């Protein structure tokens, strides 16, 4: 037996760790996502699993998982709170949940992908709050925590004011 195998067998099996993450989304019952790991939690792998289930970016999830209020490192249990955005484009609309720490630019990209808007056309659209003529949203700002589902429109910008 090699030295490596001797070390593995003498150390015994690695501890199984079960991670439970409660996902809270406006208008939906809480959902629990579980993942099993041996020895240690693989946060990038966990983030990838959650991202694929929720149709979010793994990098954003990974950043959120590093916060003790989201996933406590010793309890292996946490809560992921998402905010609802009701995104409209022309005659279509789709509700989707995002992390409150995500930037509005993320909603813009998701909308262009979901509504199948060409990349060059997407670059010429902007997000407006409430209705097509509502105030433009600063896409570098975080979505933030909100109650209910935020109505947002993906529209062509209007004429410049005082132009």
C-alpha positions as CSV (number, residue, x, y, z in Angstrom):
1,X,0.0,0.0,0.0
2,X,1.4,3.4,-0.9
3,X,2.0,6.0,1.8
4,X,-0.9,8.2,0.5
5,X,-3.3,5.3,0.7
6,X,-2.1,4.4,4.2
7,X,-2.7,8.0,5.3
8,X,-6.2,8.0,3.8
9,X,-7.2,4.7,5.4
10,X,-5.7,5.5,8.8
11,X,-7.4,8.8,8.9
12,X,-10.8,7.2,8.3
13,X,-13.6,8.5,6.2
14,X,-14.2,12.2,5.8
15,X,-17.1,13.7,7.6
16,X,-20.2,14.2,5.5
17,X,-21.5,17.8,5.7
18,X,-25.1,18.6,4.6
19,X,-25.7,22.2,3.8
20,X,-29.3,23.5,3.9
21,X,-30.0,26.9,2.3
22,X,-33.5,28.4,2.7
23,X,-34.4,30.5,-0.4
24,X,-37.0,33.2,0.3
25,X,-38.7,34.7,-2.8
26,X,-41.6,37.1,-2.8
27,X,-44.8,35.4,-3.6
28,X,-43.4,31.8,-3.2
29,X,-43.2,29.5,-0.3
30,X,-39.7,29.1,1.1
31,X,-37.6,26.5,-0.7
32,X,-34.8,24.5,0.7
33,X,-31.7,23.7,-1.4
34,X,-29.5,21.0,0.1
35,X,-26.0,19.8,-0.9
36,X,-23.7,17.2,0.5
37,X,-20.0,17.5,0.8
38,X,-17.2,15.4,2.3
39,X,-14.8,17.0,4.7
40,X,-15.4,20.7,3.8
41,X,-18.0,22.8,2.0
42,X,-17.0,23.6,-1.5
43,X,-18.6,27.1,-1.8
44,X,-17.9,27.5,-5.5
45,X,-19.6,24.2,-6.2
46,X,-22.5,25.1,-3.9
47,X,-22.8,28.5,-5.6
48,X,-22.9,26.9,-9.0
49,X,-25.7,24.5,-8.0
50,X,-27.8,27.3,-6.5
51,X,-27.2,29.6,-9.6
52,X,-28.4,26.9,-12.0
53,X,-31.5,26.3,-9.9
54,X,-32.4,30.0,-9.6
55,X,-31.1,31.2,-13.0
56,X,-28.6,33.6,-11.3
57,X,-24.9,34.3,-11.7
58,X,-22.7,31.9,-9.7
59,X,-20.2,34.7,-8.8
60,X,-23.0,36.7,-7.2
61,X,-24.2,33.7,-5.2
62,X,-20.6,32.9,-4.1
63,X,-20.2,36.4,-2.8
64,X,-23.4,36.2,-0.9
65,X,-22.5,32.8,0.6
66,X,-19.3,34.3,2.1
67,X,-21.5,36.4,4.4
68,X,-22.2,34.7,7.8
69,X,-25.8,36.1,7.8
70,X,-26.4,34.1,4.6
71,X,-24.5,30.9,5.3
72,X,-23.0,30.5,8.8
73,X,-19.6,28.7,8.4
74,X,-20.2,26.4,11.4
75,X,-24.0,25.7,11.3
76,X,-24.2,24.6,7.6
77,X,-27.5,26.3,7.4
78,X,-28.5,29.7,6.0
79,X,-31.0,31.9,4.2
80,X,-30.8,33.5,0.8
81,X,-33.3,36.3,0.3
82,X,-34.2,37.4,-3.2
83,X,-36.2,40.3,-4.5
84,X,-38.8,40.1,-7.2
85,X,-38.6,42.2,-10.4
86,X,-41.5,42.2,-12.9
87,X,-39.7,43.1,-16.1
88,X,-41.6,44.4,-19.1
89,X,-40.4,44.7,-22.7
90,X,-42.9,45.9,-25.3
91,X,-45.9,43.5,-24.9
92,X,-44.0,40.8,-22.9
93,X,-43.4,40.5,-19.2
94,X,-41.6,38.1,-16.9
95,X,-41.1,38.0,-13.2
96,X,-37.7,36.9,-11.9
97,X,-35.9,37.0,-8.5
98,X,-32.5,38.6,-8.0
99,X,-30.2,39.1,-5.1
100,X,-30.7,42.5,-3.4
101,X,-27.0,43.1,-3.8
102,X,-27.1,42.6,-7.6
103,X,-26.8,45.7,-9.8
104,X,-29.6,46.8,-12.1
105,X,-27.2,46.0,-15.0
106,X,-27.8,42.3,-14.1
107,X,-31.5,42.8,-14.6
108,X,-30.8,44.5,-18.0
109,X,-28.6,41.6,-19.2
110,X,-31.1,39.0,-17.9
111,X,-34.0,40.8,-19.7
112,X,-32.1,41.0,-23.0
113,X,-31.3,37.3,-22.8
114,X,-34.8,36.3,-21.7
115,X,-36.6,38.4,-24.3
116,X,-34.1,37.4,-27.0
117,X,-33.0,40.9,-27.8
118,X,-29.9,41.2,-30.1
119,X,-26.8,42.4,-28.3
120,X,-26.5,45.6,-30.4
121,X,-30.1,46.5,-29.8
122,X,-29.8,45.7,-26.1
123,X,-27.0,48.2,-25.7
124,X,-29.5,50.9,-26.8
125,X,-32.1,50.1,-24.1
126,X,-32.4,51.2,-20.6
127,X,-34.4,50.3,-17.5
128,X,-37.2,52.5,-16.2
129,X,-39.0,52.2,-12.9
130,X,-42.8,51.8,-12.8
131,X,-43.6,52.4,-16.4
132,X,-42.0,53.1,-19.8
133,X,-41.9,56.9,-19.0
134,X,-40.8,56.4,-15.4
135,X,-37.4,57.4,-14.1
136,X,-34.4,55.7,-15.5
137,X,-32.6,53.3,-13.1
138,X,-28.9,53.7,-12.5
139,X,-27.6,50.3,-13.6
140,X,-24.5,50.6,-11.4
141,X,-26.6,50.7,-8.3
142,X,-27.8,47.7,-6.3
143,X,-31.4,46.6,-6.6
144,X,-31.8,46.7,-2.8
145,X,-34.4,45.2,-0.5
146,X,-38.0,45.8,-1.5
147,X,-41.5,44.4,-0.6
148,X,-43.6,43.1,-3.4
149,X,-42.5,42.9,-7.0
150,X,-40.9,45.9,-8.6
151,X,-42.3,46.8,-12.0
152,X,-39.4,47.7,-14.4
153,X,-39.5,48.4,-18.1
154,X,-36.8,47.8,-20.7
155,X,-37.2,50.6,-23.2
156,X,-35.6,52.7,-25.8
157,X,-34.5,56.0,-24.2
158,X,-36.6,59.0,-25.0
159,X,-35.3,62.4,-26.2
160,X,-32.8,64.1,-24.0
161,X,-34.4,66.7,-21.6
162,X,-33.1,70.2,-22.0
163,X,-31.3,69.0,-25.1
